[in-house]
């Protein structure tokens, strides 16, 4: 068995969402508190989505789960 080590794995930059000050301000933005309706791009993005009725959806994104809630509804 050969062990393969990825280069650069130990040099990942910190995720800015892990910084308490940044996340505190991000979590107060309208798109974070009011959901998709407050996201300026939502109307255009929603128009591009197919019907999700009776579909299985995997959301690998980040944020507060607004897209998951939309998919569930």
C-alpha positions in Angstrom: 0.0 0.0 0.0 1.4 3.4 -1.0 0.8 6.5 1.1 0.1 9.6 -0.9 0.5 12.9 0.8 -1.2 15.9 -0.8 1.0 19.0 -1.2 -0.1 22.1 0.6 -2.5 20.4 3.0 -0.9 21.9 6.0 -0.9 25.4 4.6 -4.6 26.0 4.3 -5.7 29.5 5.1 -8.2 30.1 7.9 -11.8 30.3 6.8 -13.0 33.9 7.4 -16.3 32.6 8.7 -14.3 31.1 11.7 -13.2 34.7 12.7 -15.7 35.7 15.4 -15.8 39.4 14.5 -16.4 38.7 10.8 -19.1 36.1 11.6 -20.8 38.3 14.1 -21.3 41.0 11.4 -22.1 38.5 8.6 -24.8 37.0 10.8 -26.5 40.4 11.1 -26.8 41.1 7.4 -30.3 41.1 5.8 -29.5 38.0 3.7 -28.6 36.2 7.0 -31.6 37.3 9.0 -34.3 37.6 6.4 -33.4 34.8 4.1 -33.5 34.5 0.4 -35.9 37.3 -0.1 -33.2 39.7 1.0 -30.6 38.3 -1.3 -30.5 40.5 -4.4 -29.6 37.6 -6.7 -32.3 35.3 -5.5 -35.0 36.1 -8.1 -32.6 35.4 -11.0 -31.2 32.3 -9.3 -34.6 30.8 -8.5 -35.7 31.3 -12.1 -32.9 29.1 -13.2 -33.8 26.2 -10.9 -35.9 23.3 -12.1 -38.8 22.1 -10.1 -37.6 20.4 -7.0 -40.9 18.6 -6.3 -40.3 14.9 -5.5 -36.5 15.4 -6.0 -33.7 14.5 -3.6 -31.5 17.5 -3.0 -28.0 17.7 -1.5 -26.9 21.2 -0.4 -23.2 21.3 0.1 -23.1 25.1 0.5 -22.6 27.3 3.5 -24.6 29.9 5.3 -27.8 29.6 7.3 -29.6 26.9 5.3 -32.0 29.2 3.3 -31.5 27.1 0.1 -32.3 23.9 2.0 -35.5 25.5 3.4 -36.5 26.5 -0.1 -35.8 23.0 -1.4 -37.9 21.5 1.4 -40.9 23.7 0.7 
